[in-house]
């Protein structure tokens, strides 16, 4: 009971439905009324990150030193660039890049690097006015990436290379990997779950992993 009560007092939850699938930029605009004139974090629910220091904490520290919007990035294989927003970095200090430009879901030929935007952002509220000026982009959607290009032009944008693992739970295998790996990191589950997995692998091995 205590555990459930603690969760319910951790935060005030506001929610709003995005009534049309017009893209991430549009989804963020829907939340404008809750945010007002403050920097805020965006976490895409299909990107799961695990690291010693939480990704968002690393990014908040970067925001506090730069006072500029910060996006979370990670290197990907070159064949994967067309799934992500890809940055063109300009200078780098440690794991923090200043971003010169970025492009949503480029082809391999168009991609300015292999540094991809993962679903974590700390944004200054000025993003709302940029989201209102951009046209629909890739997929005929209002793309956050296109509003971030305006940030590069009019302000400054930083990208922090995040440590740790990342799971794409919009993908079936990615979802299952996240469940297993996150469970194995929990002290209360690790032992029982690992024996269960061992049992499964043993059984499958006896059947020669046949289909
Ligand atoms: C969104 C963003 C993209 C980012 C990706 C991370 O794309 O538009 O820039 O790299 O999330 O997962 P989506 O996966 O929603 O198509």
Boltz pocket constraint, residues with backbone or C-beta under 6 A from the ligand:
constraints:
  - pocket:
      binder: B
      contacts: [[A, 24], [A, 44], [A, 47], [A, 83], [A, 84], [A, 85], [A, 86], [A, 104], [A, 105], [A, 116], [A, 117], [A, 118], [A, 119], [A, 144], [A, 145]]
      max_distance: 6.0
